[in-house]
């Protein structure tokens, strides 16, 4: 089984296995051979996750800017 190129799609697929009402434990195994294209894809997934987390960290701060600060930013440009 090949890993997904898009980690979000892979996460969505694994989340489906944990649907509401699931009574039994779900275990997902990812078998990847070392030094293969699949290994590089998994490394790329990890890099994408770290990048996305760093970009989204503090994303809720944008809603905390005051009206005066926003107006000042608009006037300066």
PQR file with spaces between the fields and no chain letter, atoms N, CA, C, O and H, PARSE charges and radii, in Angstrom:
ATOM       1  N    UNK     1       0.844   -1.171    0.000 -0.4000 1.5000
ATOM       2  CA   UNK     1       0.000    0.000    0.000 -0.0000 2.0000
ATOM       3  C    UNK     1       0.888    1.232    0.000  0.5500 1.7000
ATOM       4  O    UNK     1       1.792    1.339    0.829 -0.5500 1.4000
ATOM       5  N    UNK     2       0.650    2.147   -0.899 -0.4000 1.5000
ATOM       6  CA   UNK     2       1.442    3.356   -1.005 -0.0000 2.0000
ATOM       7  C    UNK     2       0.896    4.444   -0.089  0.5500 1.7000
ATOM       8  O    UNK     2      -0.318    4.555    0.086 -0.5500 1.4000
ATOM       9  H    UNK     2      -0.084    2.059   -1.573  0.4000 1.0000
ATOM      10  N    UNK     3       1.781    5.247    0.498 -0.4000 1.5000
ATOM      11  CA   UNK     3       1.298    6.369    1.312 -0.0000 2.0000
ATOM      12  C    UNK     3       0.681    7.444    0.415  0.5500 1.7000
ATOM      13  O    UNK     3       1.025    7.572   -0.760 -0.5500 1.4000
ATOM      14  H    UNK     3       2.767    5.157    0.356  0.4000 1.0000
ATOM      15  N    UNK     4      -0.231    8.203    0.997 -0.4000 1.5000
ATOM      16  CA   UNK     4      -0.870    9.295    0.272 -0.0000 2.0000
ATOM      17  C    UNK     4       0.135   10.415    0.077  0.5500 1.7000
ATOM      18  O    UNK     4       1.014   10.618    0.914 -0.5500 1.4000
ATOM      19  H    UNK     4      -0.511    8.099    1.951  0.4000 1.0000
ATOM      20  N    UNK     5       0.010   11.147   -1.030 -0.4000 1.5000
ATOM      21  CA   UNK     5       0.874   12.310   -1.245 -0.0000 2.0000
ATOM      22  C    UNK     5       0.426   13.462   -0.361  0.5500 1.7000
ATOM      23  O    UNK     5       1.251   14.267    0.071 -0.5500 1.4000
ATOM      24  H    UNK     5      -0.704   10.983   -1.711  0.4000 1.0000
ATOM      25  N    UNK     6      -0.861   13.551   -0.089 -0.4000 1.5000
ATOM      26  CA   UNK     6      -1.406   14.626    0.731 -0.0000 2.0000
ATOM      27  C    UNK     6      -1.699   14.069    2.122  0.5500 1.7000
ATOM      28  O    UNK     6      -2.585   13.227    2.271 -0.5500 1.4000
ATOM      29  H    UNK     6      -1.531   12.897   -0.440  0.4000 1.0000
ATOM      30  N    UNK     7      -0.965   14.527    3.149 -0.4000 1.5000
ATOM      31  CA   UNK     7      -1.172   13.961    4.486 -0.0000 2.0000
ATOM      32  C    UNK     7      -2.558   14.252    5.048  0.5500 1.7000
ATOM      33  O    UNK     7      -3.056   13.474    5.863 -0.5500 1.4000
ATOM      34  H    UNK     7      -0.245   15.211    3.028  0.4000 1.0000
ATOM      35  N    UNK     8      -3.191   15.337    4.644 -0.4000 1.5000
ATOM      36  CA   UNK     8      -4.533   15.647    5.138 -0.0000 2.0000
ATOM      37  C    UNK     8      -5.539   14.602    4.655  0.5500 1.7000
ATOM      38  O    UNK     8      -6.451   14.226    5.392 -0.5500 1.4000
ATOM      39  H    UNK     8      -2.786   15.969    3.982  0.4000 1.0000
ATOM      40  N    UNK     9      -5.374   14.141    3.433 -0.4000 1.5000
ATOM      41  CA   UNK     9      -6.272   13.114    2.893 -0.0000 2.0000
ATOM      42  C    UNK     9      -6.055   11.799    3.638  0.5500 1.7000
ATOM      43  O    UNK     9      -7.006   11.075    3.933 -0.5500 1.4000
ATOM      44  H    UNK     9      -4.633   14.446    2.834  0.4000 1.0000
ATOM      45  N    UNK    10      -4.796   11.504    3.937 -0.4000 1.5000
ATOM      46  CA   UNK    10      -4.499   10.287    4.694 -0.0000 2.0000
ATOM      47  C    UNK    10      -5.103   10.363    6.097  0.5500 1.7000
ATOM      48  O    UNK    10      -5.663    9.385    6.594 -0.5500 1.4000
ATOM      49  H    UNK    10      -4.024   12.093    3.698  0.4000 1.0000
ATOM      50  N    UNK    11      -4.986   11.531    6.731 -0.4000 1.5000
ATOM      51  CA   UNK    11      -5.591   11.719    8.057 -0.0000 2.0000
ATOM      52  C    UNK    11      -7.103   11.545    7.998  0.5500 1.7000
ATOM      53  O    UNK    11      -7.704   10.936    8.883 -0.5500 1.4000
ATOM      54  H    UNK    11      -4.532   12.325    6.328  0.4000 1.0000
ATOM      55  N    UNK    12      -7.711   12.087    6.945 -0.4000 1.5000
ATOM      56  CA   UNK    12      -9.159   11.968    6.808 -0.0000 2.0000
ATOM      57  C    UNK    12      -9.564   10.499    6.651  0.5500 1.7000
ATOM      58  O    UNK    12     -10.562   10.059    7.222 -0.5500 1.4000
ATOM      59  H    UNK    12      -7.223   12.581    6.226  0.4000 1.0000
ATOM      60  N    UNK    13      -8.795    9.759    5.887 -0.4000 1.5000
ATOM      61  CA   UNK    13      -9.102    8.337    5.692 -0.0000 2.0000
ATOM      62  C    UNK    13      -8.974    7.564    6.995  0.5500 1.7000
ATOM      63  O    UNK    13      -9.804    6.704    7.292 -0.5500 1.4000
ATOM      64  H    UNK    13      -7.984   10.116    5.423  0.4000 1.0000
ATOM      65  N    UNK    14      -7.935    7.865    7.781 -0.4000 1.5000
ATOM      66  CA   UNK    14      -7.785    7.157    9.054 -0.0000 2.0000
ATOM      67  C    UNK    14      -8.850    7.592   10.056  0.5500 1.7000
ATOM      68  O    UNK    14      -9.280    6.796   10.891 -0.5500 1.4000
ATOM      69  H    UNK    14      -7.261    8.563    7.540  0.4000 1.0000
ATOM      70  N    UNK    15      -9.276    8.855    9.978 -0.4000 1.5000
ATOM      71  CA   UNK    15     -10.346    9.317   10.869 -0.0000 2.0000
ATOM      72  C    UNK    15     -11.653    8.596   10.593  0.5500 1.7000
ATOM      73  O    UNK    15     -12.452    8.392   11.507 -0.5500 1.4000
ATOM      74  H    UNK    15      -8.927    9.502    9.301  0.4000 1.0000
ATOM      75  N    UNK    16     -11.881    8.209    9.351 -0.4000 1.5000
ATOM      76  CA   UNK    16     -13.113    7.479    9.017 -0.0000 2.0000
ATOM      77  C    UNK    16     -13.178    6.139    9.743  0.5500 1.7000
ATOM      78  O    UNK    16     -14.262    5.639   10.043 -0.5500 1.4000
ATOM      79  H    UNK    16     -11.232    8.375    8.609  0.4000 1.0000
ATOM      80  N    UNK    17     -12.012    5.563   10.022 -0.4000 1.5000
ATOM      81  CA   UNK    17     -11.983    4.292   10.742 -0.0000 2.0000
ATOM      82  C    UNK    17     -12.383    4.470   12.203  0.5500 1.7000
ATOM      83  O    UNK    17     -12.769    3.510   12.870 -0.5500 1.4000
ATOM      84  H    UNK    17     -11.132    5.970    9.779  0.4000 1.0000
ATOM      85  N    UNK    18     -12.287    5.699   12.691 -0.4000 1.5000
ATOM      86  CA   UNK    18     -12.639    6.004   14.085 -0.0000 2.0000
ATOM      87  C    UNK    18     -14.014    6.670   14.174  0.5500 1.7000
ATOM      88  O    UNK    18     -14.236    7.513   15.043 -0.5500 1.4000
ATOM      89  H    UNK    18     -11.974    6.478   12.148  0.4000 1.0000
ATOM      90  N    UNK    19     -14.907    6.309   13.310 -0.4000 1.5000
ATOM      91  CA   UNK    19     -16.224    6.947   13.258 -0.0000 2.0000
ATOM      92  C    UNK    19     -16.961    6.875   14.590  0.5500 1.7000
ATOM      93  O    UNK    19     -16.686    6.032   15.443 -0.5500 1.4000
ATOM      94  H    UNK    19     -14.726    5.624   12.604  0.4000 1.0000
ATOM      95  N    UNK    20     -17.897    7.785   14.727 -0.4000 1.5000
ATOM      96  CA   UNK    20     -18.772    7.782   15.901 -0.0000 2.0000
ATOM      97  C    UNK    20     -19.516    6.454   15.928  0.5500 1.7000
ATOM      98  O    UNK    20     -20.030    6.000   14.905 -0.5500 1.4000
ATOM      99  H    UNK    20     -18.121    8.471   14.034  0.4000 1.0000
ATOM     100  N    UNK    21     -19.569    5.853   17.072 -0.4000 1.5000
ATOM     101  CA   UNK    21     -20.257    4.587   17.218 -0.0000 2.0000
ATOM     102  C    UNK    21     -19.332    3.384   17.108  0.5500 1.7000
ATOM     103  O    UNK    21     -19.757    2.251   17.336 -0.5500 1.4000
ATOM     104  H    UNK    21     -19.152    6.222   17.902  0.4000 1.0000
ATOM     105  N    UNK    22     -18.075    3.618   16.762 -0.4000 1.5000
ATOM     106  CA   UNK    22     -17.112    2.507   16.676 -0.0000 2.0000
ATOM     107  C    UNK    22     -16.897    1.953   18.079  0.5500 1.7000
ATOM     108  O    UNK    22     -16.515    2.691   18.987 -0.5500 1.4000
ATOM     109  H    UNK    22     -17.729    4.537   16.577  0.4000 1.0000
ATOM     110  N    UNK    23     -17.134    0.693   18.255 -0.4000 1.5000
ATOM     111  CA   UNK    23     -17.067    0.075   19.575 -0.0000 2.0000
ATOM     112  C    UNK    23     -15.733   -0.604   19.846  0.5500 1.7000
ATOM     113  O    UNK    23     -15.394   -0.861   21.001 -0.5500 1.4000
ATOM     114  H    UNK    23     -17.445    0.093   17.518  0.4000 1.0000
ATOM     115  N    UNK    24     -14.986   -0.891   18.814 -0.4000 1.5000
ATOM     116  CA   UNK    24     -13.735   -1.613   18.980 -0.0000 2.0000
ATOM     117  C    UNK    24     -12.543   -0.689   18.724  0.5500 1.7000
ATOM     118  O    UNK    24     -12.657    0.280   17.973 -0.5500 1.4000
ATOM     119  H    UNK    24     -15.261   -0.681   17.876  0.4000 1.0000
ATOM     120  N    UNK    25     -11.420   -0.983   19.337 -0.4000 1.5000
ATOM     121  CA   UNK    25     -10.232   -0.161   19.088 -0.0000 2.0000
ATOM     122  C    UNK    25      -9.776   -0.269   17.624  0.5500 1.7000
ATOM     123  O    UNK    25      -9.896   -1.322   16.997 -0.5500 1.4000
ATOM     124  H    UNK    25     -11.328   -1.770   19.947  0.4000 1.0000
ATOM     125  N    UNK    26      -9.268    0.811   17.116 -0.4000 1.5000
ATOM     126  CA   UNK    26      -8.792    0.850   15.741 -0.0000 2.0000
ATOM     127  C    UNK    26      -7.286    1.094   15.770  0.5500 1.7000
ATOM     128  O    UNK    26      -6.812    2.014   16.437 -0.5500 1.4000
ATOM     129  H    UNK    26      -9.171    1.666   17.625  0.4000 1.0000
ATOM     130  N    UNK    27      -6.550    0.277   15.055 -0.4000 1.5000
ATOM     131  CA   UNK    27      -5.101    0.436   14.956 -0.0000 2.0000
ATOM     132  C    UNK    27      -4.747    0.591   13.492  0.5500 1.7000
ATOM     133  O    UNK    27      -5.176   -0.198   12.650 -0.5500 1.4000
ATOM     134  H    UNK    27      -6.936   -0.470   14.513  0.4000 1.0000
ATOM     135  N    UNK    28      -3.960    1.614   13.194 -0.4000 1.5000
ATOM     136  CA   UNK    28      -3.539    1.862   11.822 -0.0000 2.0000
ATOM     137  C    UNK    28      -2.034    1.648   11.759  0.5500 1.7000
ATOM     138  O    UNK    28      -1.282    2.280   12.502 -0.5500 1.4000
ATOM     139  H    UNK    28      -3.611    2.255   13.878  0.4000 1.0000
ATOM     140  N    UNK    29      -1.598    0.769   10.884 -0.4000 1.5000
ATOM     141  CA   UNK    29      -0.182    0.491   10.703 -0.0000 2.0000
ATOM     142  C    UNK    29       0.287    1.120    9.402  0.5500 1.7000
ATOM     143  O    UNK    29      -0.363    0.997    8.364 -0.5500 1.4000
ATOM     144  H    UNK    29      -2.209    0.257   10.280  0.4000 1.0000
ATOM     145  N    UNK    30       1.403    1.782    9.475 -0.4000 1.5000
ATOM     146  CA   UNK    30       2.032    2.330    8.274 -0.0000 2.0000
ATOM     147  C    UNK    30       3.373    1.623    8.109  0.5500 1.7000
ATOM     148  O    UNK    30       4.300    1.848    8.888 -0.5500 1.4000
ATOM     149  H    UNK    30       1.931    1.882   10.318  0.4000 1.0000
ATOM     150  N    UNK    31       3.470    0.793    7.121 -0.4000 1.5000
ATOM     151  CA   UNK    31       4.697    0.053    6.864 -0.0000 2.0000
ATOM     152  C    UNK    31       5.444    0.731    5.727  0.5500 1.7000
ATOM     153  O    UNK    31       4.937    0.832    4.610 -0.5500 1.4000
ATOM     154  H    UNK    31       2.717    0.611    6.488  0.4000 1.0000
ATOM     155  N    UNK    32       6.643    1.192    6.020 -0.4000 1.5000
ATOM     156  CA   UNK    32       7.435    1.910    5.029 -0.0000 2.0000
ATOM     157  C    UNK    32       8.847    1.344    5.037  0.5500 1.7000
ATOM     158  O    UNK    32       9.484    1.261    6.087 -0.5500 1.4000
ATOM     159  H    UNK    32       7.054    1.111    6.927  0.4000 1.0000
ATOM     160  N    UNK    33       9.330    0.957    3.872 -0.4000 1.5000
ATOM     161  CA   UNK    33      10.699    0.450    3.754 -0.0000 2.0000
ATOM     162  C    UNK    33      11.671    1.626    3.761  0.5500 1.7000
ATOM     163  O    UNK    33      11.398    2.680    3.188 -0.5500 1.4000
ATOM     164  H    UNK    33       8.813    1.024    3.019  0.4000 1.0000
ATOM     165  N    UNK    34      12.803    1.423    4.419 -0.4000 1.5000
ATOM     166  CA   UNK    34      13.809    2.464    4.550 -0.0000 2.0000
ATOM     167  C    UNK    34      14.471    2.754    3.198  0.5500 1.7000
ATOM     168  O    UNK    34      14.680    1.855    2.384 -0.5500 1.4000
ATOM     169  H    UNK    34      13.024    0.566    4.884  0.4000 1.0000
ATOM     170  N    UNK    35      14.798    4.048    2.983 -0.4000 1.5000
ATOM     171  CA   UNK    35      15.501    4.508    1.780 -0.0000 2.0000
ATOM     172  C    UNK    35      14.733    4.220    0.490  0.5500 1.7000
ATOM     173  O    UNK    35      15.326    3.841   -0.521 -0.5500 1.4000
ATOM     174  H    UNK    35      14.628    4.778    3.645  0.4000 1.0000
ATOM     175  N    UNK    36      13.424    4.400    0.530 -0.4000 1.5000
ATOM     176  CA   UNK    36      12.590    4.233   -0.655 -0.0000 2.0000
ATOM     177  C    UNK    36      11.867    5.547   -0.933  0.5500 1.7000
ATOM     178  O    UNK    36      11.937    6.484   -0.138 -0.5500 1.4000
ATOM     179  H    UNK    36      12.943    4.707    1.351  0.4000 1.0000
ATOM     180  N    UNK    37      11.187    5.605   -2.045 -0.4000 1.5000
ATOM     181  CA   UNK    37      10.393    6.794   -2.360 -0.0000 2.0000
ATOM     182  C    UNK    37       9.323    6.994   -1.290  0.5500 1.7000
ATOM     183  O    UNK    37       9.044    8.122   -0.885 -0.5500 1.4000
ATOM     184  H    UNK    37      11.131    4.844   -2.690  0.4000 1.0000
ATOM     185  N    UNK    38       8.731    5.900   -0.839 -0.4000 1.5000
ATOM     186  CA   UNK    38       7.707    5.989    0.190 -0.0000 2.0000
ATOM     187  C    UNK    38       8.279    6.588    1.478  0.5500 1.7000
ATOM     188  O    UNK    38       7.598    7.358    2.156 -0.5500 1.4000
ATOM     189  H    UNK    38       8.958    4.983   -1.168  0.4000 1.0000
ATOM     190  N    UNK    39       9.507    6.246    1.817 -0.4000 1.5000
ATOM     191  CA   UNK    39      10.175    6.807    2.985 -0.0000 2.0000
ATOM     192  C    UNK    39      10.332    8.315    2.827  0.5500 1.7000
ATOM     193  O    UNK    39      10.141    9.070    3.780 -0.5500 1.4000
ATOM     194  H    UNK    39      10.061    5.621    1.267  0.4000 1.0000
ATOM     195  N    UNK    40      10.679    8.746    1.626 -0.4000 1.5000
ATOM     196  CA   UNK    40      10.821   10.179    1.359 -0.0000 2.0000
ATOM     197  C    UNK    40       9.478   10.895    1.436  0.5500 1.7000
ATOM     198  O    UNK    40       9.401   12.038    1.887 -0.5500 1.4000
ATOM     199  H    UNK    40      10.835    8.133    0.852  0.4000 1.0000
ATOM     200  N    UNK    41       8.416   10.217    0.992 -0.4000 1.5000
ATOM     201  CA   UNK    41       7.074   10.805    1.074 -0.0000 2.0000
ATOM     202  C    UNK    41       6.688   11.006    2.533  0.5500 1.7000
ATOM     203  O    UNK    41       6.154   12.056    2.892 -0.5500 1.4000
ATOM     204  H    UNK    41       8.478    9.289    0.626  0.4000 1.0000
ATOM     205  N    UNK    42       6.949   10.017    3.375 -0.4000 1.5000
ATOM     206  CA   UNK    42       6.628   10.129    4.800 -0.0000 2.0000
ATOM     207  C    UNK    42       7.426   11.272    5.433  0.5500 1.7000
ATOM     208  O    UNK    42       6.892   12.014    6.257 -0.5500 1.4000
ATOM     209  H    UNK    42       7.383    9.164    3.084  0.4000 1.0000
ATOM     210  N    UNK    43       8.699   11.417    5.053 -0.4000 1.5000
ATOM     211  CA   UNK    43       9.500   12.542    5.544 -0.0000 2.0000
ATOM     212  C    UNK    43       8.914   13.872    5.084  0.5500 1.7000
ATOM     213  O    UNK    43       8.878   14.841    5.842 -0.5500 1.4000
ATOM     214  H    UNK    43       9.132   10.813    4.384  0.4000 1.0000
ATOM     215  N    UNK    44       8.456   13.907    3.839 -0.4000 1.5000
ATOM     216  CA   UNK    44       7.825   15.114    3.322 -0.0000 2.0000
ATOM     217  C    UNK    44       6.549   15.435    4.085  0.5500 1.7000
ATOM     218  O    UNK    44       6.268   16.602    4.359 -0.5500 1.4000
ATOM     219  H    UNK    44       8.485   13.119    3.223  0.4000 1.0000
ATOM     220  N    UNK    45       5.775   14.413    4.429 -0.4000 1.5000
ATOM     221  CA   UNK    45       4.566   14.618    5.238 -0.0000 2.0000
ATOM     222  C    UNK    45       4.923   15.277    6.569  0.5500 1.7000
ATOM     223  O    UNK    45       4.271   16.230    6.996 -0.5500 1.4000
ATOM     224  H    UNK    45       6.003   13.465    4.206  0.4000 1.0000
ATOM     225  N    UNK    46       5.956   14.761    7.211 -0.4000 1.5000
ATOM     226  CA   UNK    46       6.371   15.318    8.501 -0.0000 2.0000
ATOM     227  C    UNK    46       6.776   16.778    8.340  0.5500 1.7000
ATOM     228  O    UNK    46       6.420   17.621    9.163 -0.5500 1.4000
ATOM     229  H    UNK    46       6.485   13.987    6.864  0.4000 1.0000
ATOM     230  N    UNK    47       7.513   17.071    7.286 -0.4000 1.5000
ATOM     231  CA   UNK    47       7.936   18.450    7.031 -0.0000 2.0000
ATOM     232  C    UNK    47       6.728   19.351    6.802  0.5500 1.7000
ATOM     233  O    UNK    47       6.684   20.474    7.304 -0.5500 1.4000
ATOM     234  H    UNK    47       7.803   16.386    6.618  0.4000 1.0000
ATOM     235  N    UNK    48       5.743   18.858    6.040 -0.4000 1.5000
ATOM     236  CA   UNK    48       4.528   19.633    5.777 -0.0000 2.0000
ATOM     237  C    UNK    48       3.745   19.891    7.062  0.5500 1.7000
ATOM     238  O    UNK    48       3.219   20.986    7.262 -0.5500 1.4000
ATOM     239  H    UNK    48       5.778   17.946    5.633  0.4000 1.0000
ATOM     240  N    UNK    49       3.670   18.893    7.924 -0.4000 1.5000
ATOM     241  CA   UNK    49       2.944   19.066    9.186 -0.0000 2.0000
ATOM     242  C    UNK    49       3.611   20.120   10.072  0.5500 1.7000
ATOM     243  O    UNK    49       2.940   20.965   10.663 -0.5500 1.4000
ATOM     244  H    UNK    49       4.097   18.004    7.761  0.4000 1.0000
ATOM     245  N    UNK    50       4.936   20.056   10.155 -0.4000 1.5000
ATOM     246  CA   UNK    50       5.674   21.032   10.966 -0.0000 2.0000
ATOM     247  C    UNK    50       5.488   22.429   10.391  0.5500 1.7000
ATOM     248  O    UNK    50       5.269   23.384   11.137 -0.5500 1.4000
ATOM     249  H    UNK    50       5.482   19.369    9.675  0.4000 1.0000
ATOM     250  N    UNK    51       5.575   22.555    9.076 -0.4000 1.5000
ATOM     251  CA   UNK    51       5.400   23.846    8.420 -0.0000 2.0000
ATOM     252  C    UNK    51       3.993   24.388    8.644  0.5500 1.7000
ATOM     253  O    UNK    51       3.832   25.561    8.983 -0.5500 1.4000
ATOM     254  H    UNK    51       5.753   21.780    8.470  0.4000 1.0000
ATOM     255  N    UNK    52       2.984   23.559    8.462 -0.4000 1.5000
ATOM     256  CA   UNK    52       1.603   23.991    8.655 -0.0000 2.0000
ATOM     257  C    UNK    52       1.358   24.388   10.104  0.5500 1.7000
ATOM     258  O    UNK    52       0.701   25.395   10.366 -0.5500 1.4000
ATOM     259  H    UNK    52       3.115   22.606    8.187  0.4000 1.0000
ATOM     260  N    UNK    53       1.881   23.608   11.050 -0.4000 1.5000
ATOM     261  CA   UNK    53       1.705   23.941   12.466 -0.0000 2.0000
ATOM     262  C    UNK    53       2.355   25.275   12.803  0.5500 1.7000
ATOM     263  O    UNK    53       1.797   26.068   13.561 -0.5500 1.4000
ATOM     264  H    UNK    53       2.415   22.790   10.838  0.4000 1.0000
ATOM     265  N    UNK    54       3.542   25.524   12.237 -0.4000 1.5000
ATOM     266  CA   UNK    54       4.228   26.783   12.531 -0.0000 2.0000
ATOM     267  C    UNK    54       3.500   27.965   11.910  0.5500 1.7000
ATOM     268  O    UNK    54       3.474   29.050   12.490 -0.5500 1.4000
ATOM     269  H    UNK    54       3.995   24.880   11.621  0.4000 1.0000
ATOM     270  N    UNK    55       2.904   27.766   10.726 -0.4000 1.5000
ATOM     271  CA   UNK    55       2.161   28.852   10.090 -0.0000 2.0000
ATOM     272  C    UNK    55       0.851   29.142   10.815  0.5500 1.7000
ATOM     273  O    UNK    55       0.427   30.293   10.916 -0.5500 1.4000
ATOM     274  H    UNK    55       2.925   26.885   10.254  0.4000 1.0000
ATOM     275  N    UNK    56       0.217   28.082   11.317 -0.4000 1.5000
ATOM     276  CA   UNK    56      -1.080   28.251   11.965 -0.0000 2.0000
ATOM     277  C    UNK    56      -0.956   28.616   13.445  0.5500 1.7000
ATOM     278  O    UNK    56      -1.937   29.015   14.073 -0.5500 1.4000
ATOM     279  H    UNK    56       0.562   27.147   11.234  0.4000 1.0000
ATOM     280  N    UNK    57       0.236   28.481   13.994 -0.4000 1.5000
ATOM     281  CA   UNK    57       0.446   28.817   15.397 -0.0000 2.0000
ATOM     282  C    UNK    57       0.189   30.309   15.580  0.5500 1.7000
ATOM     283  O    UNK    57       0.787   31.139   14.895 -0.5500 1.4000
ATOM     284  H    UNK    57       1.033   28.157   13.484  0.4000 1.0000
ATOM     285  N    UNK    58      -0.682   30.632   16.485 -0.4000 1.5000
ATOM     286  CA   UNK    58      -1.016   32.028   16.728 -0.0000 2.0000
ATOM     287  C    UNK    58      -1.971   32.604   15.705  0.5500 1.7000
ATOM     288  O    UNK    58      -2.141   33.821   15.637 -0.5500 1.4000
ATOM     289  H    UNK    58      -1.167   29.958   17.042  0.4000 1.0000
ATOM     290  N    UNK    59      -2.601   31.750   14.904 -0.4000 1.5000
ATOM     291  CA   UNK    59      -3.527   32.244   13.879 -0.0000 2.0000
ATOM     292  C    UNK    59      -4.718   32.963   14.495  0.5500 1.7000
ATOM     293  O    UNK    59      -5.327   33.815   13.849 -0.5500 1.4000
ATOM     294  H    UNK    59      -2.463   30.761   14.959  0.4000 1.0000
ATOM     295  N    UNK    60      -5.050   32.634   15.717 -0.4000 1.5000
ATOM     296  CA   UNK    60      -6.181   33.292   16.373 -0.0000 2.0000
ATOM     297  C    UNK    60      -5.838   34.714   16.806  0.5500 1.7000
ATOM     298  O    UNK    60      -6.731   35.453   17.223 -0.5500 1.4000
ATOM     299  H    UNK    60      -4.555   31.942   16.241  0.4000 1.0000
ATOM     300  N    UNK    61      -4.588   35.113   16.720 -0.4000 1.5000
ATOM     301  CA   UNK    61      -4.190   36.454   17.117 -0.0000 2.0000
ATOM     302  C    UNK    61      -4.716   37.515   16.165  0.5500 1.7000
ATOM     303  O    UNK    61      -4.873   38.669   16.564 -0.5500 1.4000
ATOM     304  H    UNK    61      -3.864   34.513   16.382  0.4000 1.0000
ATOM     305  N    UNK    62      -4.990   37.160   14.929 -0.4000 1.5000
ATOM     306  CA   UNK    62      -5.466   38.137   13.955 -0.0000 2.0000
ATOM     307  C    UNK    62      -6.792   38.752   14.392  0.5500 1.7000
ATOM     308  O    UNK    62      -7.070   39.902   14.052 -0.5500 1.4000
ATOM     309  H    UNK    62      -4.863   36.223   14.604  0.4000 1.0000
ATOM     310  N    UNK    63      -7.602   38.030   15.123 -0.4000 1.5000
ATOM     311  CA   UNK    63      -8.869   38.558   15.598 -0.0000 2.0000
ATOM     312  C    UNK    63      -8.714   39.474   16.793  0.5500 1.7000
ATOM     313  O    UNK    63      -9.692   40.071   17.243 -0.5500 1.4000
ATOM     314  H    UNK    63      -7.376   37.096   15.399  0.4000 1.0000
ATOM     315  N    UNK    64      -7.503   39.598   17.317 -0.4000 1.5000
ATOM     316  CA   UNK    64      -7.281   40.401   18.506 -0.0000 2.0000
ATOM     317  C    UNK    64      -6.692   41.768   18.207  0.5500 1.7000
ATOM     318  O    UNK    64      -6.357   42.507   19.132 -0.5500 1.4000
ATOM     319  H    UNK    64      -6.709   39.113   16.952  0.4000 1.0000
ATOM     320  N    UNK    65      -6.556   42.121   16.929 -0.4000 1.5000
ATOM     321  CA   UNK    65      -6.034   43.436   16.586 -0.0000 2.0000
ATOM     322  C    UNK    65      -7.138   44.468   16.794  0.5500 1.7000
ATOM     323  O    UNK    65      -8.298   44.243   16.450 -0.5500 1.4000
ATOM     324  H    UNK    65      -6.828   41.520   16.177  0.4000 1.0000
ATOM     325  N    UNK    66      -6.754   45.584   17.356 -0.4000 1.5000
ATOM     326  CA   UNK    66      -7.757   46.615   17.646 -0.0000 2.0000
ATOM     327  C    UNK    66      -8.100   47.385   16.374  0.5500 1.7000
ATOM     328  O    UNK    66      -7.356   47.336   15.395 -0.5500 1.4000
ATOM     329  H    UNK    66      -5.812   45.767   17.636  0.4000 1.0000
ATOM     330  N    UNK    67      -9.205   48.081   16.391 -0.4000 1.5000
ATOM     331  CA   UNK    67      -9.627   48.886   15.249 -0.0000 2.0000
ATOM     332  C    UNK    67      -8.606   49.967   14.959  0.5500 1.7000
ATOM     333  O    UNK    67      -8.307   50.248   13.798 -0.5500 1.4000
ATOM     334  H    UNK    67      -9.809   48.120   17.187  0.4000 1.0000
ATOM     335  N    UNK    68      -8.072   50.575   16.001 -0.4000 1.5000
ATOM     336  CA   UNK    68      -7.071   51.640   15.813 -0.0000 2.0000
ATOM     337  C    UNK    68      -5.808   51.100   15.160  0.5500 1.7000
ATOM     338  O    UNK    68      -5.242   51.740   14.273 -0.5500 1.4000
ATOM     339  H    UNK    68      -8.315   50.347   16.944  0.4000 1.0000
ATOM     340  N    UNK    69      -5.365   49.928   15.594 -0.4000 1.5000
ATOM     341  CA   UNK    69      -4.167   49.329   14.991 -0.0000 2.0000
ATOM     342  C    UNK    69      -4.419   48.993   13.528  0.5500 1.7000
ATOM     343  O    UNK    69      -3.538   49.183   12.689 -0.5500 1.4000
ATOM     344  H    UNK    69      -5.825   49.409   16.314  0.4000 1.0000
ATOM     345  N    UNK    70      -5.605   48.498   13.214 -0.4000 1.5000
ATOM     346  CA   UNK    70      -5.947   48.161   11.841 -0.0000 2.0000
ATOM     347  C    UNK    70      -5.966   49.414   10.975  0.5500 1.7000
ATOM     348  O    UNK    70      -5.426   49.409    9.869 -0.5500 1.4000
ATOM     349  H    UNK    70      -6.321   48.344   13.895  0.4000 1.0000
ATOM     350  N    UNK    71      -6.577   50.476   11.461 -0.4000 1.5000
ATOM     351  CA   UNK    71      -6.610   51.720   10.707 -0.0000 2.0000
ATOM     352  C    UNK    71      -5.212   52.283   10.486  0.5500 1.7000
ATOM     353  O    UNK    71      -4.910   52.803    9.411 -0.5500 1.4000
ATOM     354  H    UNK    71      -7.016   50.480   12.359  0.4000 1.0000
ATOM     355  N    UNK    72      -4.367   52.182   11.495 -0.4000 1.5000
ATOM     356  CA   UNK    72      -2.991   52.669   11.371 -0.0000 2.0000
ATOM     357  C    UNK    72      -2.248   51.879   10.291  0.5500 1.7000
ATOM     358  O    UNK    72      -1.486   52.459    9.517 -0.5500 1.4000
ATOM     359  H    UNK    72      -4.613   51.760   12.368  0.4000 1.0000
ATOM     360  N    UNK    73      -2.464   50.566   10.234 -0.4000 1.5000
ATOM     361  CA   UNK    73      -1.820   49.748    9.212 -0.0000 2.0000
ATOM     362  C    UNK    73      -2.287   50.131    7.815  0.5500 1.7000
ATOM     363  O    UNK    73      -1.492   50.143    6.876 -0.5500 1.4000
ATOM     364  H    UNK    73      -3.083   50.095   10.862  0.4000 1.0000
ATOM     365  N    UNK    74      -3.566   50.442    7.673 -0.4000 1.5000
ATOM     366  CA   UNK    74      -4.111   50.811    6.370 -0.0000 2.0000
ATOM     367  C    UNK    74      -3.580   52.171    5.950  0.5500 1.7000
ATOM     368  O    UNK    74      -3.236   52.368    4.785 -0.5500 1.4000
ATOM     369  H    UNK    74      -4.212   50.433    8.437  0.4000 1.0000
ATOM     370  N    UNK    75      -3.508   53.111    6.885 -0.4000 1.5000
ATOM     371  CA   UNK    75      -3.045   54.458    6.567 -0.0000 2.0000
ATOM     372  C    UNK    75      -1.576   54.492    6.195  0.5500 1.7000
ATOM     373  O    UNK    75      -1.160   55.325    5.391 -0.5500 1.4000
ATOM     374  H    UNK    75      -3.787   52.951    7.832  0.4000 1.0000
ATOM     375  N    UNK    76      -0.778   53.591    6.774 -0.4000 1.5000
ATOM     376  CA   UNK    76       0.651   53.573    6.499 -0.0000 2.0000
ATOM     377  C    UNK    76       0.964   53.066    5.101  0.5500 1.7000
ATOM     378  O    UNK    76       2.019   53.386    4.552 -0.5500 1.4000
ATOM     379  H    UNK    76      -1.116   52.914    7.427  0.4000 1.0000
ATOM     380  N    UNK    77       0.083   52.295    4.526 -0.4000 1.5000
ATOM     381  CA   UNK    77       0.384   51.729    3.205 -0.0000 2.0000
ATOM     382  C    UNK    77      -0.181   52.538    2.103  0.5500 1.7000
ATOM     383  O    UNK    77      -0.013   52.191    0.934 -0.5500 1.4000
ATOM     384  H    UNK    77      -0.773   52.035    4.971  0.4000 1.0000
